[in-house]
């Protein structure tokens, strides 16, 4: 059977996009952060990274994982916002940032969430850990199991709060992934990360996330600081319906943390755009069919095709569809038939499978003989 390679460029080469296309090079801007990553939420594309896979102490940013556990219990129905948990002496004595819970009292789950998210209360994390799992160590075991389940590849949790502890490590990439999972898995609870202040036990405390107080669309997520880790921030912001997620760590001051975080987010919103061309089921092109009851079969995409791309790179985007053809009948709808390859400056070439958009039957014996003779004599145009 003849082999056919189909190349389809033109308008498509100017404006095609792909879901989950990673940028090949994301280092067009510098940062004072020791570790950093900036991703587009809808595509997962990395817009900037620096030491993103270097294991680091996450400090209080690891509280995102603790809160993820609470959200998961709420979502599955084994916990409610009105449920209360007891405060132990261990929780009451916990140092660092505090919600100021009182030993011997009980605190609602909703207050504990706000105490952890807004006030960064180390004491609140102990209340949650002991209340949900019986002990902090048992809770940590569950944290690590959940981390593996949701795809945190380089994270090891030793406590519930992010308190300095040997081996309590994660990466900027894992934190960005965790933030993204939180936003998508629990949209009904993510709102707590955008609260600017919370009052408990008569003490009002403001959220330490500096971006919440700036007009840049920020709605989360969590700050962190220890002497070893430096100043860090896992942040998210939405502008014109587009969400970016940022992690920075290893900065020298509160001010530098805020300045660098805002600058990197502005860079992402300014320099990159998401380009969408195909919806699920859209036809990309058609392929010739060998001895079928139709001469061609539409090649369609099964998922949205979207790419995060630098604006200046868009005109240089190229698309190629490759298949071995003509494709022999019968063909079943959904059968994988071709590969669409997308390339552009700053992205690695990515291959997307294309599938049959229709069922194509096989010709009868006599018609197959006639079609085969015609094809050999005149090519595909004769059918």
N, C-alpha and C positions, 0 to 999 in steps of 0.2 A: 504494500500500500504506500502511495506517495506520502512524503512528509511535508507538512506545511507549517511555516512559522508566520504568524500574523502580528504585524507591528502597527499599533493604532495610536497616532499622536495627535497633531492638529490642536483643536480647542481643548481636548482632554489634557494635553501636555502642558497647558497653561494653568489649569485650575483644579487638578485632581488632589484628593486628600485621602488619608488613611488612618483608621483607628489604631491607636497604640504604636505610632511610628516614633522610635527613639531618635533624638538628634545625635548625629555622629560626633559633633564637636560643640560643646556648650560652655566655652570659656572666653567669650568676647568681652567680659567685664571682670574686674577684680573685686575682691572683698577682703576686709580685715578679719573676717571670721576664719577660725581654724578649720572648721568643717561647715559645709553648706550644701543645700540642694534646693532647687526651685522646679516645681513640676506643674504642668497643666492638668487640672483635675479631670476634664472630660476625655482627654486622649491618653493621659499618663506619660506624655512626652517630657523628657528632662530638658528644661530650658537653660539650666546652669547647674554645675556641680563642682565641688572642691572637696576632696578627701571624703566623699560621700559614703564610702564603705570602710572608713577607718573607725574602728571601735572606740567609743568614747563614753565617759560618764555622762548620763543624761540629766542628772540632778532631778529637779522637780518635773521636768518634761516626761519622766517615766510615769507620773501620775495619770497621764492620758491612758495608759494601759490599765491602771487600777479602775479608773472610771469606765473604761470599756467593759470591764467585768461586771460592774454594776448595771450598766445599760443593757448588757446581754441578759442578765437576770430579769430586769424589768420587761424586756421585750418577750421573753419566753413565758412570762406570767408567774414565775416563782417568787417574785418580789413586787411590791408596790411602793409608790412614792410616799404613802402614808405609814408604811411599816417603820418601826423604830428599832434601834440597836443600842445595847448598853455600853456605857463608857467605863473601861477598866482603868486601874491605876497606871498601867503601862501607857495607855493612850493619853491620859491626863498629863503624865510626866514627859511626854515626847517633846523634844526641843525643836528649835528652828521655827519656821513659819507655823502659826497656830490658828485654829478656828476658835480656840478657848472653850472647848467642851469641859464639863465638870464631872469629876469622878462620881459614879453612883447614879448618874442621870441616864435618860434614854434620849436619843436624837433621831429625828425622822430621816429617812433615806433622802428626801428632797433637800433637807438642810445639809446633810453630809455631802451630797453632790456639789452644792453651792460652796460649802466650806472648803472642798478640795479644789474645785475649778477656779473660784473667784479669789478665795483667801489663801490658797495653796497650803491648807492646813495639814501638817504632818500628823497631828493628833487625829484628825478625821480619817486619815487613811488606815490608822491602826484600828479605829472603831469598826470601819468597814471590813477589814481583813479578819478580825476576830469574830465579828458578828456573822459573816457569811461563811467562814470556813473553820471556825473554832480556834485558830491560832494564825499568827502572821505567817509562819513557815508553811502551814498547809495552804494558805491563800497564795503564797509565792509559787508553790508547786502548781497551782491551778493557773496562775499568771503565765508561767513558762509553757504550760501545755497549750493554753489559748494562743500564746504568741506564735508557737509553731503551727497551730491550726490555721491561723489567718495569714501566714506567710512572712513573718518576721524572721529573716534568715540568720541574722547576726546579733540577736538580742538575748541577753541573760539577765534575769531579774533576781536580785537577792533580798529585796524588801519591797514594801508597798508604797513607800514615800519618795524614793530617790535619794534617801540619806546616803552619804558616802559609805561605800561598802566594797571591799575588794572583789572584783569580778562582776559588779553590777554595771553592765555595759550594753550599749546599743550602737546604732549608726544613724547618721542623718537620713539615709535612704529608708531605713526601717521606721524611723519616726514619721517621715512623710507618708509612708504607706499606712501606718497606724492612724494618722490623722485622716487620711482619705477613707479608710475603712469606717472610722467613727462617723464621718459625715454621711456616708452612703448607707451604712447599716442601721443607723439610729437617727434619722432626720428629725424624729419627734422629740428627741432629747438633746440634740446638738445645740439647741438654743441656749443652754446654760453657759456655754463657752463665750457667748457674746455679752454676758451681763457685766456691767461696769463696777458694780458694788454689791455687797451683801452684808447685812447686819445680823449678828448672832450674839446672844447673851449680852445685849446692849452695846456691843462693840461693832462699829461700822468700819469695814475695810474695803479699799478699792482694788479692782483687778490690776495686777501688775503688767498686763499686756499693754505696752505703750501705743500700739497701733489702733486700739479700740477708741482712742481719744483723738484720732486724726481722721480727716475726711477722705479715706482711701478705700472704703468698702470692707474693712476688716471685721470679721465676726468670730474670731478665735485665734489661737487655740490655748497655748500654755507656755509660760515662761519657766526658766530654770536658772539656778545659780548655786555653785559651790566654789570653794577656792581652787580646787583641782580642775573642775570643768570649765570655769569661767562663766560668762553670762551667755545664756542661750534662749532661743525662742522658736517654738513651732507655731507658725502663723498661717492663717488663711484669709483671703480677701476675694470679694466678688465685684466685678465691674462689667456692666452691660451684659449680664447673664453669664459671664465667664469667670470661673473660679481658679485661682492659683493657690498652691500650697508651698510654703517655704519653711525650711529648717536652717537655723544658724546656731553655731555654738563656738565657745572658745573666745568670746569677745571680752574686752577689758573693762567695760563699764556699762552701767544702765543706759547712759546716753548713747554710747557706741552701738549697743544692741538695737535701740530704736532707730537710729540713723541708718544703719546697714540694712535692717529689715525693710524699712520703707523704700530705700534706694533700690534694692533687689526686686521688690515687688513692682515698683514703677518701671523698672527695666523690662520685666516680663510682660507687663501690659502694653508697654510702648512698642517694643521691638517685634513681638510675635502676634500672629493671628491664627485662629482656627479656620481652616477652609474645608467646607463640606460639599461633596458632590453627589454621592450616592446614598440612597435610602435602601433598606433591605428589600430585595426583590427587583431592584432596578437593573435593566439590561445594560451591559457594558458594550458588547458587540455581538456578532453572530458567527458561528462556525459552520463550515461546510459539513454535510452529512453524507456518508457512504451508504448507498442502497437503502435509504429511508423513505417513508411516505411523505416527508418534508425535506426540502433541499437544504435547509439550514436549521440550526437550533440556537436560540438566544442564550448567551452566557451571562449569568447574573451574579450579583453579590448577595451574600446571605446576611451580612452585617452592615451597619452604617460605615461609610468610608470617610474619615475625617483626619486631618493632619494639623499639628501645630508647626508653623513654619515662619521663619523670618519673612517679613513683608517683601524685602528686596529679593528673596530667593524664589518667590512664587512664579515669576515668568520663566524660570529655568527648570521648572518641574517637568519630568518626562514620564511617560507611561508606555509600557509594552505588554501586549497580550500574546502569549505563546501557547500553542497546542499542537499535537500531532494530528494531522488531518488529511483527508476528510475523516470524520469520526464515524465509525461503523454503527449502524442501527442494529438492534433496538437501543434506545437511550431512555433512561428513566429520569423524570424530574428530580432534581437535587443531586444527580450523579456528578461527581467532580470531573471536569473535562479540561480545564485550562488553568493557567497561572497568569495573573496580572502582576507585573513588576513595576514598582514606583521608585523613582530616584530624583533627587534634587540636591542642591548644595546644602550641607549641614545635616543631612539625614543619611543613614545607611540604607542602601537599596533594600526594599522589603517586598516579599512575594505574598500575594493574596490569592487564595483559591477561588476559581470561578466555577459555578455549577450550572447544569442544564436547567433552563427555565420552563421547558415543556417535555412531555412524553413524546418520543418519536418512534413510530412503529416501523417494522421491517416490511419491505416490499414483497409481493408474491414472487414465487420462483420465476415465472415468465418475465415479470417486470424487472426483477433483479438482473436477469441476463441482458435484457435490453438496455438497462441503465448502465451496466458495467461496460458493455460495448460502446455505448455513447460516451461514457466518461473517458475511456481509453483513447477514443478517437478525437474527442473535442474538448475534454476537460470539464471542470465543474460547471462552466457556463452553459453546457448543453443539457443539463438536467432540468 
